[in-house]
Amino acid sequence: MALAALTLASCSNTKQTTGIDLTNLDTTAVAQNDFYQYACGGWMKNNPLTGEYSRFGSFDKLAENNRQQLNELIEELAQKQQKQGTVAQKIADIYNLALDTARRDREGIEPVRPLLEDIEAIADRQVLSRKLGESMTYGLFGLYGDADEMNSSMTILKTYQGGFGLGEKEYYFDTDEHSVKVREEYLKFIAQMFTLFGYDNAQEKAQTVMRLETRLAAAAFSNVELRDPQANYNKMSMDELKQLVPQINWDEMLEPLNIHVDSLSVGQLPHLKEAGKMLAEEPLEDLKTLFIWQTIEDANSALTTELYDAQFAFWGKFMSGKQEPSPLWKRAVSVVNGTLGEAVGQMYVQKYFPPEAKARMTQLVKNLQTSLSERINAQEWMSDQTKQQAQDKLASFYVKIGYPDKWRDYTDLVINKDEPYFSNLLRARKFEQDYANSFIGKPVDKEKWYMTPQTVNAYYNPSTNEICFPAGILQYPFFDMQADDAFNYGAIGVVIGHEMTHGFDDQGAQFDKDGNLHDWWTAEDKERFKARTKVMADFFDQIEVAPGVHANGQLTLGENIADHGGLNISFQAYKNATKQHPLPVVDGFTADQRFFLAYANLWAGNIRDEQVLVQTKSDPHSLGRWRVNGALPHINAWYEAWGVTEESPMYVKPEDRVDIW
């Protein structure tokens, strides 16, 4: 098949454009010295952070546009009387409930009071196991269903660490000035919330919560440890689980969840064992205090304005540097998205996602698969045996584009506008939990989507070996039906290549073509692969993202490998597609240069200092600046396109560059 005939613009009757917005550039910067500033400086100047954002980039700008489109669809439903029981009624009512802050202020904390009284009434430990199974607002660990890593065709019950509110275990133990300050402010926040809910001894209760959360965090895995599939897979029988954690009556806990299984996988063994010990060792009143806190924290954003503002002051202002909350309508749209996401998505794609966009994407994915296949064959560090296994995995990719072929059924979800907003949210959460639990013990449904169609993102799932590109991301600046191949391969092409490479990053490479955690590498190839990925991790470890704060090369390794592979794969696919008909110089830029400008513009954004610290500690993705200035110095084609020489501060010697896919 002649790839030259498959250029994205070939079917268009509209005059082709470069897709490059010259106002995004900062031409006072030197591209070879700071490519991010050169490519994105204009965008950053023209899109300053507003008070509601701790970070605002190209992803967020597109999401804003999508949110506005969704709001128009939802508003149209919300302004009319809808037939009871219909999806339209459910969307309209939950949206209107989310907007009605005056009603929530009148109701105060009454909607959550029954839950608090239920916790306070716990008289002995015998009921704790069942209470943990019944609760939608508190707990020490999570339960969920997902594909069995050793038998990927079946859905297995899994446990996951939890119970510590700050989320990252490092916040409880790191001794740097920022982490110490986080603990101090968190204590104040907990005490404030207990006071607002009318509890005495708020300071004492806050200390109790902090002590118990710290105990759980001490036994938890770090974010780097959570990236190890082998360490987080511990399959056992229910009898073995009962011996491992005898403090929990597992039959009592699972019965309210309607979960009946013979085996499961424990995610983080030390944490689950510690949670069991806590239930037996800690004073009952202290455990109840923790559960009350978790219920308060879960509920407060759905109650009064005063409670929402207090929560925002800690999580929004202090932790992330935001200056003001998002407008109420945006929060309401997010609630509808989280409650009836696919129903809203179905409306969205009908109006905003043309069939021809899906057809173009389908062809582009095929072109990227061809390119990755070529690059696998060209790797001199891999044996033929491992290459064949990699080719088999690539050929087995399950591709999802735009939207699901079948839509979720929301018939059993009840939204009642006569009940409090918080009560409806709890019922929606129970509906979602029951839906998720219904898959446990059954064959994996490969047609199920893990993102809604309106999501501005994409994913690779190793257990189903699938790549997914929702309709929400298939818009400018990621995808432009009228732009030439240099732009589209540099933008959405790299995103596609990124997700494909996840199948072969340090995590994905541990799963075979069927999605099983199975070693398909020769021993020698595996060691060579590890050596090459170490170059990437070490390089990012040296990047200073804030004064005295360095990137975490191990935490971001998978995403950095995926960016590296995505760039190489898509650039080769773009060269294949334009080989017979090279693209001209436009606006002083060669097509190759425009490819890299399109890529860089994906990561254009502004970010607050506080959010830099949050993401560096918790996010497996590198910061936007370093997804450009950290990735491109390892791409040989970038040096050639932009004439980067040894005089450039971004220059990396060829022998020191990452060379994987």
N, C-alpha and C positions, 0 to 999 in steps of 0.2 A: 504494500500500500504506500502510495507516495504521500509522505507527511506534508510536503509542501502544499498539497491540496486541502489540508485540514486547518489552515489558518483560521483563527476565530472570526476575522472580519470578512471572510470570503463570501458569506451569504448575505451580507448587509447591503442595502441599497443606499444607505446614508454615507456621506463622505467620511472617510476614515480619519481619526484623530490620533494624536500621540498619547492622549490620556494624562499627560504630565501638566500639572497646574504650576506655571512658572512662579506664581505668587507664594508657593510653598518654600521656595529657595531663599537662602541667605547668601547672596553672592559676595558679601564682604568676607565671608569665611573661605578658607582654602579647602577644597574638597579632599585633597590628598592628606591633609593634616587632621581634619575633623569632619568626616563625611556626614555624620549625623547632623551637625550644625548647618553644614552647607545645604543638605537636602531638605531639612525640616525646620530650619530657623525661621523662615517666613511664616510657616504654618503656626509655629509656637507663638510668634508675635501676634498673629491675627486671631488666635484662639486662646486668649488668656484664661487662667483659672477663674471661675466664678465661685461664689461662696459655698455652693452646694457640693463642690467636687474637691476631693483630695488628689485626684489624678484625672486628667482629661486628655484623651488621645483620639486617634482615628477610629478605633473601635467604638469609643464612647460617642463620638459624633454621629456615626452611623446608627448606633443604638438609639440615640436621641431622635433621629429621623424615624426609625421604626416605631419608637414609643409614641410619637405624635400620630403616626398612621394608625396604630392600634387604638389610641385614645379616640380618634374619630369614629372608628368602627364601634367601640364600646359605648361611647356617648350616644350614638344613634339608637342603640338598644336601651340604654339607661333612661332615656327621656320618654319612653313609651311604656304602657302597661303590657307586660308580656304574659303569655299563657303559663299558668303554674305547672312546674315540672319540666318545662322545656329548657334547653341549654341557654337560650336567650334570657329567660327569667333568672337563671342562676348567675349568669354573667352580670346582668343589670343589677341584681340585688346585692351581690357581694361588692360590686363597685360603689353603689350608693351608700352602703354601710361603711365602707372605707372612707368615704368623703364626709360622713356625718360626725364630725368631732364634737359638735354641741351635744349630741345625744350621749356620746361616750363620756363627756365631762359630767353630765347629769347622773349617769349610772355609776361613776366613780369606780371603786374596786369591787363592787358587788358581783360582777360576772365571774370573777376568779375566787371569790370568798368560799364557795363550796369546796373547791379543790384544796384550799389552805386549811379549812376545817377538817377535811378528810385526813390530811397529813397529821394535824395536831391530835386527832383522835386515835392514832396508832398507839396501842397500849403495850404490845410486846413484839418481839422479833419474828414470831411465827408467821405473821402476816406480810412481812416485808417482801418475800419473794413474789407473792401474788400481786402486791401493790406495784412492784417494779414492772410486772407484765402489763398491768392495767393502765399505768400512767402514760400520759402523752406529754408530760411537762417536766419530768425529772428522771434521773437514773445515774448509774455509775459507768455504764458502757452501752454500746449500741448493738442491735441485732438487725440483720438485713439478709436478703437473698441475692445471690449472684452465681455466675457460672463456677463450677468446681474446676479449679486449675488443673487437676489431674484427670478430670473427666468432663471436658468443656461442653459436652452436649446436655448436661444436667445442671439444674439450679440447686445449689446447696445453701443451707443456713450458715451464716458467718457471724462472728462477733467482732466488734471494733472498739478500741479504747475511747473513753470519754469521761465526763464528770468534772473536768477542770475548765472553768469558764474562760480563761485567757487563751485557750486553744493550743498554744505552742508551749511545750514543757520548759523551754529555755527561759521564758518570762519569769518562771518561779525560782530559777537558780542562777542565772547570769548575774554577774556583779558589776557590769558596766553601769555608768550613770543613768542611761535611759531605762534599762531594765529595772533598776532599783526604784526609779521614779514611777514606772508603770505599776509596780506592786503597791507603792504608797497610795497612788491615786485610785487603784482598784479597791483597796480597803475602804477608802473614803466613800467611793461609789456604792459599795455593798451596804455600808452603814446608812447612807442617805436613803437608799431604797427601802431598807427595813423600817426606817423612821416614817417615810411617806406612806407605808402600808400600815402604820399604827402600832408597830411592835416596840416594846420596851427593850432596854439593854442592847441597842443597835450596834454599839461598838464591840461588845462582847460577842454578839452573833457574827459580826464581820470577821473577827479573829478566828472563830470556830470554822467558818466557811473556808477561810484562807488556809487554815491548818489541814483540813480534810482534802481540799483541792491539791495542796502541795504534796500530800501523801500519794494521791492518785497520779499526779504528774511525775513523781519520782520513779514510779514503776512503768511509766509510759515509754514508748519508742519516740525517738526524735524524728523530725521530718525526713532526715536522711535514711534512718533505719526503716522508716515506713516504705521506702522505695525498693526494698529488697523483697521480691515476690517469694523467695524460698523461706525467709525468716518469718513471713507473715502468713504462711500456710501451714496449719497444724491440724490435719484432719484426724478425728477420733470418733469413737462411738459415744452414744449418750451415756452409757455406763461408765466409760472412761472419763467423760466430763464430770459426772457426779463424784467420782473419786478425786479428780483434780481440784474441783471447787465444791466441796461438800457443804459449805455454809449456805449455799443457795439451793432451795427446793426447785429444781428445774422443771419438774412436771407442773408445779403450781405456777411458775412464772410463764411458761409457754402456753398454758391452757387458754388464758384470755386472748392470746394472740392467734389462736387457732392454728398453731404450728405443731405438727406431729411428725417427727423425724427420728430415724435411727442413728444418724450421724450428723456431724457439723464440722466446720473448720474454725478453730480459735485463731483470731488474728494476731493478738499480742499476748502471749502466755503470761509474762510477768505481771502485766496490768490486770488481767482478769483474776489471777490468783490473789493479787493484792485487794481487789474490789471485794472478793469473797471474805477475806480476812477482816476487812473494815466492817462488814456487816455484822460480824461476830464480836469484834473487839472494841469498836468505838461505842461510847455511850449512846443509847437510843435517842436521847434528846438532841445530841449533836448531829446524828444522822438526819433527824427530822428537820433540824435547822438548815442543813445543806439542801434537803429536798424543797423546803419552803423557799429558800433563795433561788433555786433553779426554776421553780414555778413562777416566782415574781419576775425574774429576768426574762422568762419566756413570754410573759403576758404583758409587760408594761407598755410596749410599743402599740398594743392594741386597746389600751385603756384611755386614760385621761391625757390631756395636753401636757399637764405638769409632769406626768411620768415619762411621756415620750421625750420631753425636753431634757429631763435629767439623764435619760439613757443616751440621748444624742450628745450631751455635754461630755460624757466619758468616751463613748465609742467613736463618735463623729469628730468632735473638736480635739480632745486630748490625744486619742490614739492615731487619728488620721489627718488632723489638721484642717478639717472642714470648718467653715465659718457659719454655715446655715444649713438647715435641712433641705432636702429636695422638696419642691412644691407638692402639695397634697395630691394633686391629680396624678403626678408621676408615681407616687407611692401607691395610689389606688390601682393604677395600671399594673404595677409590679405584683400586687396581691392577686389580681385577676389572672395574670400570667402564671403565678405560682399555684393557683387553685384549679383553673380550667385551661391550662396551657395549650393543649392540642386543639381544644374547641376554638380558642382564639386564633391559633395557628391556621386552622382550616379556613377561617374567614380571611385571614391575612394573605394566604397564597392565592386564593381565588381572585383577589383584587390586585395584588402587587407582584406576583411572580409569573411572568409569561412562560409558556411552554418552550419557546425557543431558547430561553436561558438555560433550561434544564438540558436541552439537546446539546448546546454548546459545551456545557460543563461535562457532560458524559463523554464527549469526544476528547476534551482536554485531559480528563483523567486517563483515558486510554493512551494518549500521547505520553503522559508522565510515566505510566507503567512501562511503556516501551523504553523510555530513557533510563529508568531505574534498572531495567533488565540489562541494558547495554552496560551500565556502570558496574553492575555486579560482575558481569563477565570480564570486565577490564581490570578488576582488582588483582594485582599481582601478589598481594599478601594472603589471599584466600586459596585454599585447595579446591580442586574440581569437585570433590565430594561435598564440601560445605556450600560451594556455589550452587550446586544442583538443589540442595535443600532450600537455599534462599530463593531460588527461582520458583520452586514449588510453592513456597509461602506467598510470594508476590502474585503468582497466578491464581491463588486462592482468595485474594482480597475480595471481601463482600462490600460493594460500593453502594452508598446511600446518598442521594442528591435531592435537595429541595424540601421534600416532605414525605411522610409515610404513605405506603400504598393502602394501609387500612388505618382508620382513626379510632381513638379511644372512645369507649362508651361511658358517659357520665350519668346514666339513668339513676343509679343508686346514690348519687351525691345529693344531699338535701341542703339547700340554702333557704333559710327562713328569715325574712326581713323583720319579723316580729320578735325575733330573739336577738340578744346582744351580738355585736360584731365578733367579740372574742369567742363566744359559744359557737358561732358558725365556722370560725377558723379552726377550732378544735375538731369539729365534726369533719371538716374538709381534710384535716390531717389524718384522722382515723380512716377516712375513705381511702386516702393515699396509702396508708400503712396496710390496710386490708388488701388493696390491689397488689402491692409489692409482695406481701406474704403469700398471695395466691399462686405465685410462680414457684415457691420453694418445693423441692421434691419432684418437680416436673421438668420435661425437656425445655431447654433454652429456646425462647422465641426469638429467632434471628431477625424477625421483621419489626421487633420493638425498637423504638428510638429512645436514645438517652439525652436528647436535646429537643426542644420544641422547634418548629420550622422558623419562627421569628427570631431565634437566637443568633446573635452576631458572634459566631465562633465555629469551631469544627473539632472533630475528635477522631482518635483511633482507639479501638477497644481490642486489647490483645486476646481476650478469651473468646471473642467471636471473629477475630481477625478482620474487622470491618473498619472502613473509613467513612466518615459521614460529613456532609457539607450542607447545613441547613440553608433554606432560602434567604434567611436574614443576612448572611454574610456575602451573598452573591450579588453585591451592588458596589458602586464606586465607594472608596478607592480600591476595593479588592477585585472587582470585576466590572468591566465596562464593555457593553455590547458593541460600541462604536470605536473602541480603541484598537490600536494595532497589537501585534503579537509581542512586541518588546514590552509593552505595558502589562498585558494580561498574564504573560508568563512570569514577569517580574513580581506581579502582585498575587493573584489567586493561584497562579502556577506554583509559586513557592509555598503557598499555604497547602496545596495538595501534596507537593513533595514532602513538606514537613510532616504531614499526617502519615504518609506512606513510610517515611523514615522511622517513625515511632515503632513500626513493626520490627525495626532492626537497630533500635537504640539499646542502651545498656539494660533496660528492663524488657522491652519487646523482643529482643533477641533471645530471651530465655523461653519464649513460647513458640511452638511449632505452627504449621499451617492450619491445624485443626483447633488452635487456641489452647492447647495443653502445655503445661509447664514441663517441658521436655527438652533435654539437651540434644540439639541437632548439629552441634559443632564438633569438629575434631579438636582434640586437646591442644594441638599446636595453634590452630586458627583462633581458638578462644583466647589463648595467651596473647597472640598478636593483636587481637581486637581490644583486649583490656589495656594493652600498652598504648594503643592509639587513642582510646578514650581518656586515658590518664593525661595525655597532652592537653586535651580540652579542659579537664577539671583543673589542672594546675594553672592553665592560662587564666581562667576566670577567677581563681583564688587570689590572683595578684591584682585584680581590678579594685580600686578604691572607689566605692560608690558614695561615700560621705566621709568627712574627716575622721580617720581612724577606723572606719568600717569597711570591710572588704566583702565582695560577693562570695557566695558559697558555691564553689565549683562542683561539689558532689550533689548538693540539693538540686542545682539547675542543669546537671549533666544531661539528662534525657532530652530536655527541651533544647539545649544548645546543640546536641548532636542532630536533633531534628531540623533545626534551622540550617545547620551546615549541609546536611543532606538535601534539604529542600532547595537550597540555592544551587547546589551543583546539579541536581537532577533536572530542575526546571530550566536552568541555563542551557543545558545540553538539549533538552526538548525544544526550546525556543530556537536554537541553532539548527536543529533538524527541520523544524517547520518553515524556516526562512531560507534554507540553503539554496533553493533554486531562484528565489526572489528576495534578495537582501533588501532590508528596509533602508530608506534614505536618511541622511542627516537632516534633522529638523530643529529649528531654534538653536542651532549650534551644537546640538548633542547627537552623537552617534546612537544607533539603536541599542548597542550594548550598554552605553552609558545610561540610556533611558530605562533599561531593564533594572539597573541597580537603584536608580532614583525611585522607580515605582516600588521596589522592595522597601527602601528606607522610609518612604511615606506611610507605609503601613504602621510604623512604630512612632510616627510623629506624636508628640504629646508633652504636656506639662505635668509636673508632679510636685507635691509639697514635701518638705524635708521629713515630716513625720511619717508620711506614707512610704518614703524610701526605706526607712528603718523597718516598718511593718512588713513590706514585701520582701526585703532582704532576709528577714528571719523566717518567713512563712511560705513564700511563693516559689514554686519550682521553675517558674519562668524568670529569665533575667529581665532587668529593667529595660524599657524601650530603647534607651540610648545605647545600651550594650548589646542589644539584639542586632544593632547595626555596627557600631564601632568595635564590638567584640567578635562579631561573626565574620565580617568582610575581610579582615586581615588574613583569614585562612582560606580565602577563595581566590585561586590563581587568576581566574578570568577578571576579577575586579581590578587587580593590578594592571592587567593589559588594557582594560577598557579606559581606565582613568590615569594611566601613566604614572602609577605610584612607584617611587624610587626609594632607595635606602635613606634618603634625606628626610622622608616622612616619619613623624612620630608614630604613625600607625603601622609602619613597616615591620613585618615579621620575616625573618630569614626563611627561605624555602624549606630547609631541613627542620625548622622548628614549627612549621605549620601543621595543623590537624589534617590528616589524610585518612578518611574512613570510607564514606560512600561517595 
